[in-house]
Amino acid sequence: MNKIFIHNLALLFVLATLQLACSHSRETESYGKDVFVISGTMHYMNIEMGCWQFTADDSSHYEITRRNAQPLFKEGLRAKIAVRALHGAASTCMVGKIVELVDIVEIHN
């Protein structure tokens, strides 16, 4: 009986892990392989002439290029966004990794 319980528990763990991996890949595959989806909060930083920083739920920081990102520029706005890293990009703000906004997945007011 104990052996069956352990086997079933291990199987459940494997299935749950596969489900999580599949749902993440489905979410990002529609945007392309170099795009990733993050959830977090927008913050206005009084640096230079004003900068916007997106703080992800894992505490990492991003600076979103201003092109098509206007709906996000509200202090405290919670959102889920699809972004692409801009390797080698620089800015005057330097408040996080610079990313290009690909899509606004969700906005939570």
Secondary structure, DSSP 4 states (H G I P E B T S, - for coil): -HHHHHHHHHHHHHHHHHHHHHHHHHHHHTT-TTEEEEEEEEEEE-STT-EEEEEETTS-EEEE-STT-GGG-STT-EEEEEEEE-TT---SS--SEEEEEEEEEEEE-
